Amino acid sequence: MPNSTRSLPMPKTKPGGSSRLPPSALQVLFIAWLIFGSIGSIWSFASPLMSVPDEPAHAIKAAAVARGQLMGTGSGVQGDPLVVQVPGYIAGLNVRSCFAQHSNITADCAKPIDATDRGWTEGKTSAGNYNPVYYGIVGMGSRGLSGEPAIYAMRIISSWLVGFFLAAIFAAAYSLRHFRRPVISAAVALTPAVFFLTGAINPNALEIAATGAVFLSLCAVFEQAASRAPLQRLPLVLLTLSASLLAHTRPLSLLWLALAAIAAVLCYGFGTLMKTLAQRGFQIAMIISAVSCAFALWWVFYAKSFDSLLAGAPIPAEDAAVAMLDKTVFFMVEYVGVLGWIDTLPPPATLYTWVLGFGALLFLAYTARPVRGRWTMALLTVTVIAVPTALQASSSEKLGWIWQGRYALAMVVTLILAAGVTTRFRQFRITPWSKSMIRWGLVLGVLAHTYIFLEGLRRYTIGIQDHVNWTEMFDPRWQPPLTWQGLTVVYIVVLTAGAVCLYRLLTTKSSRPKLPGTHGEHAELS
């Protein structure tokens, strides 16, 4: 009797009977969030409290907003801190930075936080008139807790908030048809400086992560619209969330948002933009983002957010501009990771690792085809060089020198992400040689991240002295929670887990169906 059962298609199996299907973008988002949230949390314990630039001001602001004080009161003089009412243990955070800008002084110089001092006290913060959205979210960690646990809770909330948008970068990159080079560029773009800032109470890290998420999620939406495929919900949600929150991070964030959007449009062309604008889902996303941006812009002018900038010795505008241009390459050190209050340089091996990675991606991008993508690279390169120079020069005669490399890190990350998008059509075959390259690249990345992590621990446990003192770490003057040894082991485990996931993602041969309207050079090269 003939068998009437219809045979079902079976997934292709690897030798040995195992099969591996590519993950969905939602799975990539969730797994990456776990990894980046964990990395940020580890850094939050490894860095002594108030050891990140301006963290006391941001912590005081967050605690105040969580208690209903959206703004502080002040004298109205440029650079004068604003006054808010916060618990005494929060107000006293400004005096805990005894080790700031002195890399030979260990963290044990800071007095313990008095968790019983919860009475209302005047606290001074230079972030008093900043947008309250980030601070309201993070400041909730100080409600119901006191002393160090409250500070660590605020740090961890910030870490997982930032971690979500770092994960969104990878989910959006993976949503692209040619995802491998964008994913690689995302891994290179997230320097140790990004992770270091992720573990602190500071909106700078959220600004960096959200800017990158805006650019890549917008690229993902444009690609779907260009192929005449229905817009997927995840990229639209990520675009809406990242754009809406980015507008509320720092006073300059609206500028970074505009530049990231322009860069994405240049990558895909104005014709694609017009097709996307006709999609209802995109229209809803734009309306929500526009309302959020309008409120953020109103806050900047209403609260006079730029008046918080601390004033120093005046510098002639032309001198400031020349100095900024001269420091353009030196800022690479800060993009990779100057720890502490800009007092601990990254190890040369770590610095050279990212110089190599950035250089390779930029070289490929500037020689990529189609040529249209090079306009994006040109725009972002000019932005990274010219915008900081213009901002510093325009304010130097009133405020003196205010610029730090981390202020432009949002655009630097977007530049590297754009390099991945620009080069996405270059052939990328999964061969034994390419797998070996990926493996060794990931090993190098894990080692570089671990090295600078240990350098940060050395700086605070025994100080950076005028002699090689690594062995002295086994007799530390200060220990972080879980000890520096425990944190290092956990950090290596998390980094290794992330590297393994990234390797599997990059080396799995994609079986995703061909999108409608794609052909020729738009076919998957794997």
N, C-alpha and C positions, 0 to 999 in steps of 0.2 A: 504494500500500500504506500503510495507516495506521501512524503511528508508535506503537509500543508502549512506548516508553521513558517512564517516569513522570517528569513534570517535578518538579524539586526546588525547594524554596523558596529564594530568593536573598535575601541581606541587603539592606536598603534602602540606597540609595546617595544621597550628596549630589550636588548639581549638579557635574558634572565627572567623575562616575564613581567618586569615592572614598567609602569607607565607614569608619565608626569605631564599633567596638563598645566598650561600657563594660568597664573592666578588672575582674578579680576582686579580692576582698579580699586574697588572697595576693600578687598583683602590687602592689597599693597598699602592702602591708607591706614588700615587698622594695625598691621604689623609694624609699619614704620613709626606710627604714633607710640606704640609700646617701646620701641627702641629709643626714639628721641626723647620721650618723656623720662625714660630711665637714665639716659645720659645726662640730661639737665639736672635731674634729682641728685645724681652722684656729684656733679660739679657744685651743687648747692651745699652739699656737706663738706666737700673738699676745700672750698674757699671760706676762710673765716668770715664771720658776720661783719658786714660793712667794709669788705675788702675790695669791692668793685667800685669804679669811679661813680661818684654822686649817689651811691646807694643809700646813705643816710637820708638825704633829701627825698628820694623816691619812697622810702619806707615810711617816713613821717607823713608824706602826702597820701599814701595808700591808707594808712590807719585813720587819717582825718576824713577822707572821702567815705570810708566804710562806716563812719559815725555821723554821716550827714553833712560834713563840711566840704562843699564842692570847691570853695576858694578860701584863701586866707586873707588876712588884712595886712596892709603894709604902708610904707611911707610914700609910695609913688615914685621913689628915686630908682633909676635904672640900676639893677644889680642887687638892691637890698632884698634880703629874704622876706618872705611873707610869714605871718604868725598864724598858727592854728592851735586848737586845743586838743590834746591827745593824752593818753595815759603817760605817767612819768617815765616808765621804762622805755617808751617810744621816743619821748622828747629828748632823752639823754643819749640817743644813738650818735649824735654828731661828735661826741667826745671819744668814740671808740676807735677812731682811725689813727691811733698813735703810731702804727706801722706804715701808714700811707706814704709813698714816695721815698721810703727808706728800705731798700731790699735786704739790708743786713739786719733789720730788726724783726724778730719773730712775733707771732700773733699772741704770745702769752703776755705781752705788755698791756693788753686791753683788760679792763676790770670786768668781772662777771656782771651780767645784767640782773638787776634786782627785780625779780618777778613779782614781789609784793608791792612795788611802787606803781599802783594803778590809779592814783588820784589824777584829776585833770591838771595838766601842766601846759604852759606855753611851749610849743615846738616851732623851730624856725626851719623853713624849707625853701630852696630856690626853685622848686617845682610847684609852688603854691597856686599858680594860675594856669597850670597845664590842664589839658582836657582830662576830665575825671573818669572816662570809661575804663581804661586799663586799670587805674588805681582802685576803682570800685570793685572790680573783679578780684584783684589780688589782695586787697585790704581785708576781704572777708576772712582771710586766714588768721587775722588778729582778733577776731570776735570769739569770745568764749575761751581764749587761751591767754597766756601771759608769759613774759620773759622770752627766753630763747626759743621755746616751742612755737610761740606765735610768729617769730621772725622766720624760722624754718618753714612753717606752714605757708607763709606768704611766698617764700622762695619756691616751694614745691608747686603751688598753684600756678605761679608764673611759668615754671618749667614745663608743666603739662599743657598750658595754654599755648606757649610758643611751639612746643613739640608737635601739636596738632597741625600747625601751619607749615612746619618743616616737613611733616609727613605729606601734607597736601601738595608740596612741590613735587615729591616723588610720584604721588598718585596721578597728578596732572601730566607729568612727563611720560608715565607709562600709558596714559590714555592716547598719546600720539601714535599714529600708524607706525612710524619709524621711531621707536622709543629708545633704542639702546644708547645712542650718543647723547640725547638729552638726559637720560638717567645717569650716565657717566659724568656729564657736566654738573649735575646736581650733587653727586658725591664729592666732586672736586671743589665745588663752590662753597660747601659747608666746612669752612676752616675751623681750626681750634678756637679762634676768636668768637665765632658764632656760638659754639658750645659753652665757652666760658661765660658769655653774656647771658645765655639761656638759664644758667643756674643762679641768677641774681634778680633782685627787685629793681628792674630797670626796663622801661618800654623800648629801649634800643633793640633788644633781641626780637621783640614782637614786630617791630617795624621791618627788620631785615627779613624775617620769615614771611610776613604777609606780603611784602613787595614781590618776593620771588614767586609766591603762590598766585598773586594777581597776574603776573606775566605769563606763567606757564598754563594756568587754567584758561586764560583768555586765548592762548595759542591753541589749546585743545578744542575750545568752542569754535574758533575760526576754522580749524581743520575739518571738523564735522560739517560745518555749514558749507565749506567749499566743495565737499564731496557729495553734497545734496543728501546727506544722511540725516535722520532725525537727531536733534540735539539730545545728548544724554544728560540725565539729571545731575549726576555727580559733578562734572566740571562746572555746571551752572551754579550749583550750591556752593562749591568751593570758591568760585569767582565772587559770588555775592557776599559770602562771609568774609573773605580776605579783603576785598575792596572796602566793605563797610567798616571793618575794624581798623584797617590800616589808616583810614582817614582820621582816626581818633588817637593815634599813638603819640606822635610828637608834632610840633608846629610845622616842620618841614615835610611831613609825611604826605600831604596833599600834592606836593611837587613830585615826590617819588612815584606816587600813584599815577599821575598824569604821564610821566616819562615811561613808566612800565607799560601803560596802555598804548602809547604812541609806538613804542618798540615792537609790541605784538602786531600792531596794524602794519608796520613796515615789513614785518616778516611775511605777512600773508597778502598784503595789497589792499587797496581801497575798495576794489570790486568785491572781495570777500567780506569786508566790513559791511557793505551795503546789503549783501545777501544775509548776513547775520542779523542786521537790524530789522529785517523783515520777519524774523522768527519771534513768536510770542513769548517763549520762555526767556529769550535774551532780553526782550523788552521789559519783562518783569524784573529781571536781575538788574538792569540799568536803572529802573525807577527806584528800587530799594537802595542801590548804591548812591544814586544822586541825592536822595533825601538825606542819607547819612553824611555825605560830603558837605551838603549845604549846612547842616547843623554844626559839623566840625569847623567849617570856615567861619560861621557866625561866632563860635566860641573863641577862635583865635583873636578876632577883633574885639569882641565883647570883653573878654578876660585879659586882653593885652598880653598874650602868652609870651611874646618875644621880649617883654620887659623883664622876664626872669633871668635873662642871660647875665652872668656875672661879669663885672667890668674890671679890666686891668689897665696897665699903662698904655696910653694911646700910641698907635703906630701909624705912620703915614700910609695912605692907601696903596701908593705905588710900591713901597717897600714890602708891604704885606703880600701884594700880588706876586712880586718876584720871589719872595721867600716860599710861597705856596707852590709855585711852579718848580722851584728848585727841590722841594721836598716830595714831588710827585712819586718818584720811585721809592723814596725812603718810606712812604706811607704803606708800602707793601708789607713792611714788618708789622705794622699795626693791623693790617688786614688778616695776616696769618695768626697773630696772637701775642700781643703784649699784655701780660697779666698784671694783676694788682692795680694800683692807681698809676698805671702807665710807668711802672718802675721795674718790671721784670721782662727782659727780652726773651723771645723764643729761642730755643737751641738752634744753632745754625743748620743742623741736619733737618729739623722740621721746616725751617724757613725755605731751604733749598728744595725740599719735596714739593712745596706748593708753588715755588717759582717755576719748577719743571712742569707741573701740571697746568698751571695757568698759561705758561708759554706755549705748550703744545696745543692746547685748545684754541688759543687766540690765533696761532699760526694757521691752523686748519680752517678756522672761520674766515680769516681774511683772504684765503685762497679758494673758498668754497664756491660752488655753483648750485643753484642759479645766483647770478651776481646780485640780485635784489637783496639777498640776505646781508650783503656787506654794508648796505646803507644802515641797517640796524646796528651793526657793530660800530660803524663810524659815529652814529648818534650817541651810543652809550659810552664809547671811549671819550668823546668830547665832554660828555656829561661828567664822567669821573674826574677829568682833569680841570675843566673850565668852571663847573658850577661851584665846587668848593673854593676855588680861587676867587670867583666873583663874590661869593657870600662873605669870605674872610675880608677881602679888600673893602667891601662896602660897609663893614661894621668896625674895621680896625681903628679908625680915628676916634670912635666913641667907646668901644669895648676892649680894645687891645687884641691880643692873640687869644682866640677862643676855639680854634678848630682842632679836632682830634680825628684820627683816621677812621675810627669806628662810626663817625657820623655819616660817612659816605659808603659804608659797607653794604647798605641796601642796594645801591647802584652797582657796586662791584660784583655782588652775588648775581644780580640780574644780567650783568655783562657776560659772566661765565655761562649762565643758563642760556643766554641768547646764542653763545658760541655753539652749544649743543644743538639748538633748534636750527641754526644756520647750516650746520654740517650733517643734518639728519639723513640726507640723501646719499651721502658717501657710502660706498659698499662696506658692509660689515658682515662678513661670513663667520659662522661658528665653526672653527677648525681647531685642531689640537694646538696650533701656534697661538691663535687668538685666545683660547682658554688659558693657556699658560701666561700670556700677557695680563689677562684679567686677574688671575690668581696672584701673581707677583705684585701687581699694582695694589691689590687689596691688602696684601701683607705689608707693603710699604706704608700704606695709609694707616693701618692699625698701629704699626710701630711708631709712626710720627705722632699720632694722636696720644699714644701712651707716653712718649718721651716728654712732650710738653706738659702733660698732666702731672708727671713726676717732678718736672721742674717747678711747677706751681706748688706742689707739696713740699719740696725742698725749701723753697723760698720762705714758707711760713713755719715749717717745723724747726729748721736750724739756721735759716737766713742764707743769702748768697754772700759768701765771704770771699776774701782775696786769695783763697786756696781751694783746691778741689776737696769737697767735704761730703761726698755722697755717703760714705760709710758712717758718718756721724748721724745720719738719719735714724739709725737704730738706737740712738739715745736722744730722742727729740725733746725740745723744750716745750713744744706745743703739739697736741694731737687733735685731729678732727674727730667728730663722731665716727664710731666703728674703726678708728685708727687709720693711719695712712696706708698701712699694709693691706687691711681689709678692703678699703675703698679701691686700691689699685687692682686687686684681684677681681673685684666685681666689675670694674671699668673694663678690664681686658676681656672678661667674659661677655659683657654686653657688646663691645666693639666687635668681637669675633662673631657673635651671633648675627650682628648686622651685616658683617662682611660675607658670611655664608649665605644669608638671604639675598644679598645683592648679587653674589656669584650665580646663584640658581636663577635669579631673574634675568640676568644678562646672557646666560648660556642655554636657557630653554628655548628650543626652536618654536617660534610663534606659530600657532595654528588658528589665529584669529581670522575670521573671514574677511575677504577683500571688500573694502567699502565701495558703495556705488559711486561711479564716476571716477575711480582711480585707475590709472593705467600707466604704461611706460615707466618713467623714472619713479613714479609713485608706488610701484610694486614693492612688496616687502623683500628686502635683501638679507637673507639669513642663512 
